[in-house]
């Protein structure tokens, strides 16, 4: 991630305003279809069950329309539609519903992911939880949560041993058999392991509730906003080699360098073994 954005204060405010407007628009579209009997999931591709709904497409369309109107020189990378190229050096990375399986099941922990990146990685991001009414923000010197309890600053947990840590992931399988074996090596040493929260797991890490999120098989639109929010709150996100994670794939998000190092060593040893 670029530490020096080269953006003016006015430009930063304009980007933040567009991101917030995108999250508002996606919140409206996703809630309009949530827990409705007529909201039917289709399957994308031929690689098993990969659901998409009218809400996914409507939410991304609404966000794209805002960006195209307010930020016409920026590129857009979203889950549901083709990439739009830009000339500004900035790219909006959008996931209209992160956790569509949860969405069609009626669970409330799916979310909307909005972020903006330069060539180095994410600069600013939002993890929005429309049904719960929480919005996590990170980047440009901001790390906050707005929700039912009002506005508050967020920060990740201080160091603690893995034996006292809480670890989250979305799918018990995690990824390939080798990736699953590596995850279980870490989970065996953690105090508590929980599953199934999609992007909300990363929000909880940024808010200081948990210590680790480990996943595999991610796309850039799955992880850009979580990276921005977690790093702004004092945590770190890398791939399983300890390098940048914004291209997706294998990801480990940690509350602090200490727990990251302990978990990553176990993860690598089990994956390489």
C-alpha positions in Angstrom: 0.0 0.0 0.0 1.2 3.5 -0.8 2.0 5.5 2.3 2.1 8.7 0.2 -0.9 9.0 -1.9 0.0 12.3 -3.6 -3.7 13.3 -3.3 -4.8 16.7 -2.1 -7.1 17.1 0.9 -9.9 18.1 -1.5 -9.3 15.0 -3.6 -9.4 12.8 -0.6 -12.7 14.3 0.6 -14.2 13.8 -2.9 -13.1 10.1 -2.9 -14.5 9.5 0.6 -17.8 11.2 -0.4 -18.1 9.0 -3.5 -17.3 5.9 -1.5 -19.9 6.7 1.1 -22.5 7.4 -1.6 -21.8 4.1 -3.2 -22.2 2.3 0.1 -25.5 4.1 0.7 -26.8 3.2 -2.8 -25.8 -0.5 -2.4 -27.4 -0.6 1.0 -30.7 0.5 -0.4 -30.6 -2.0 -3.3 -29.5 -5.0 -1.2 -32.1 -4.3 1.5 -34.8 -4.0 -1.0 -34.4 -7.6 -2.1 -33.3 -9.1 1.2 -35.4 -11.9 2.7 -37.9 -11.7 -0.2 -39.3 -14.9 -1.5 -39.0 -13.6 -5.1 -35.3 -13.1 -4.8 -33.9 -16.1 -6.6 -30.3 -17.1 -6.8 -28.7 -18.1 -10.1 -25.5 -20.0 -10.4 -22.5 -18.3 -12.1 -20.2 -20.5 -14.3 -19.8 -24.2 -14.1 -17.6 -24.6 -11.0 -20.2 -25.7 -8.5 -22.6 -23.4 -6.6 -21.6 -19.8 -7.1 -24.7 -17.8 -6.5 -25.7 -14.4 -7.8 -29.0 -12.5 -7.3 -30.7 -9.5 -8.8 -29.5 -7.6 -5.7 -25.9 -8.2 -6.5 -26.3 -6.8 -10.0 -28.5 -3.9 -8.9 -26.2 -2.9 -6.2 -23.1 -2.9 -8.4 -24.9 -1.1 -11.1 -25.9 1.7 -8.7 -22.3 2.0 -7.5 -20.9 2.1 -11.0 -23.3 4.8 -12.0 -22.2 7.0 -9.2 -18.5 6.5 -9.9 -19.0 7.1 -13.6 -20.8 10.3 -12.8 -18.6 11.6 -10.0 -15.2 10.0 -10.9 -15.2 9.5 -14.7 -11.4 9.2 -14.9 -11.1 6.3 -12.4 -11.1 2.6 -13.3 -13.7 0.2 -11.9 -13.2 -3.4 -10.9 -16.3 -5.2 -9.7 -17.5 -8.7 -9.2 -20.5 -8.8 -11.5 -19.5 -6.7 -14.6 -16.5 -6.2 -16.8 -13.7 -4.0 -15.7 -13.8 -0.3 -16.8 -10.4 1.2 -17.5 -9.5 4.7 -16.3 -6.7 7.3 -16.7 -6.4 8.7 -13.2 -4.3 5.8 -11.7 -7.1 5.0 -9.2 -9.3 2.0 -9.3 -12.6 1.4 -7.5 -12.9 -2.2 -6.3 -16.4 -3.2 -5.6 -18.1 -6.3 -4.1 -21.9 -5.6 -4.1 -22.7 -8.5 -1.8 -19.8 -10.2 -0.1 -21.5 -13.4 1.2 -24.2 -14.0 -1.3 -24.7 -17.5 0.2 -25.4 -15.8 3.6 -27.7 -13.3 1.9 -29.9 -15.9 0.2 -30.0 -17.8 3.5 -31.3 -14.7 5.3 -28.4 -14.3 7.7 -27.4 -10.7 8.4 -23.6 -10.8 8.2 -23.1 -10.4 4.4 -21.8 -7.0 3.4 -21.0 -4.5 0.7 -17.3 -3.8 0.0 -16.2 -0.5 -1.5 -12.6 0.5 -1.9 -10.2 2.7 -4.0 -6.7 1.7 -4.8 -3.6 2.9 -6.6 -1.0 0.7 -8.3 0.4 -0.2 -4.9 -2.8 -1.5 -3.4 -5.8 -0.2 -1.4 -5.9 3.3 -0.1 -9.3 3.6 1.5 -12.2 1.2 2.1 -15.6 0.6 3.6 -17.1 -2.6 4.9 -20.8 -1.9 5.1 -23.4 -4.2 6.9 -26.7 -3.0 5.5 -29.1 -5.1 7.7 -27.2 -4.5 10.9 -26.6 -0.9 10.1 -22.8 -0.8 10.7 -20.2 0.8 8.5 -16.5 0.2 9.0 -14.2 2.8 7.5 -10.4 2.7 7.0 -7.8 4.8 5.2 -6.7 8.4 4.7 -6.1 8.6 8.5 -9.5 7.3 9.4 -10.4 4.1 11.3 -14.0 4.1 12.5 -17.3 2.4 12.9 -20.7 4.0 12.5 -23.6 1.9 13.7 -26.5 1.5 16.2 -24.2 2.8 19.0 -23.1 5.9 17.1 -19.7 6.8 15.8 -16.5 5.3 17.4 -12.9 4.9 16.6 -11.7 1.3 16.0 -8.4 -0.4 16.7 -7.2 -4.0 16.5 -6.3 -6.1 19.6 -3.0 -5.9 21.3 -0.6 -9.0 21.1 -1.6 -12.2 22.8 -0.4 -15.8 22.3 -2.1 -17.9 19.7 -3.4 -20.2 22.5 -5.5 -17.2 23.7 -6.6 -16.1 20.2 -9.9 -16.2 18.3 -9.6 -17.3 14.6 -12.3 -16.9 11.9 -12.7 -18.2 8.4 -15.7 -18.5 6.1 -15.7 -22.1 4.9 -14.5 -25.0 7.0 -12.8 -26.5 3.9 -10.9 -23.2 3.5 -9.6 -24.1 0.0 -7.7 -27.1 -1.4 -7.0 -30.1 0.9 -3.4 -28.7 1.5 -4.8 -25.3 2.3 -7.4 -26.8 4.7 -4.7 -28.8 6.4 -2.6 -25.7 6.9 -5.6 -23.8 8.4 -6.4 -26.6 10.8 -2.8 -26.6 12.0 -3.4 -23.0 13.2 -6.9 -23.7 14.4 -5.6 -26.5 16.6 -3.5 -24.0 18.5 -6.1 -21.3 18.8 -8.4 -20.9 21.7 -11.6 -20.5 19.6 -12.3 -21.0 15.9 -15.6 -19.7 14.2 -16.9 -20.0 10.7 -19.2 -18.4 8.1 -19.1 -14.6 8.6 -17.6 -13.6 5.2 -16.4 -10.0 5.2 -17.8 -9.4 8.7 -14.9 -11.4 10.1 -12.5 -8.8 8.8 -14.6 -6.0 10.3 -14.6 -7.7 13.7 -10.8 -8.0 13.5 -10.5 -4.3 12.7 -12.8 -3.5 15.6 -10.7 -5.4 18.1 -13.0 -8.4 18.6 -10.9 -11.2 17.2 -7.2 -11.9 16.4 -7.0 -13.7 13.0 -8.8 -14.4 9.7 -7.3 -17.0 7.4 -8.8 -17.8 4.0 -7.8 -19.0 0.5 -9.2 -18.7 -3.0 -10.1 -15.0 -2.7 -10.5 -12.5 -5.5 -9.2 -8.9 -5.3 -12.8 -7.5 -4.8 -13.1 -9.8 -1.7 -10.1 -8.4 0.1 -9.3 -4.8 -1.0 -11.7 -3.1 1.4 -10.8 -5.4 4.3 -7.1 -4.6 3.8 -7.8 -0.9 4.0 -9.9 -1.1 7.1 -7.7 -3.5 9.0 -4.5 -1.7 8.2 -6.0 1.7 9.2 -7.1 0.1 12.6 -3.5 -1.1 13.3 -3.6 -4.7 11.9 -1.9 -6.3 8.9 -3.0 -8.4 6.0 -0.6 -10.5 3.9 -0.6 -13.6 1.7 0.6 -16.9 3.1 4.2 -15.9 2.1 4.0 -12.7 4.1 3.7 -10.6 0.9 1.0 -8.3 -0.4 -2.5 -9.8 -0.4 -4.5 -7.4 -2.6 -4.5 -9.7 -5.6 -6.4 -12.2 -3.5 -5.6 -15.9 -3.2 -4.3 -17.1 0.2 -4.8 -14.4 2.9 -4.0 -14.1 6.5 -5.3 -11.0 8.4 -3.9 -10.4 11.9 -4.5 -7.9 14.7 -0.8 -7.3 15.2 2.6 -8.4 13.9 3.1 -10.8 16.9 0.1 -13.0 16.3 0.7 -12.7 12.5 4.2 -14.2 12.9 3.1 -17.0 15.1 0.2 -18.0 13.0 2.1 -17.6 9.7 4.9 -19.9 10.8 2.4 -22.7 11.6 0.5 -22.1 8.4 3.6 -22.2 6.2 5.1 -25.3 7.9 1.8 -27.2 7.5 1.3 -26.1 3.9 4.8 -26.9 2.8 5.0 -30.1 4.7 
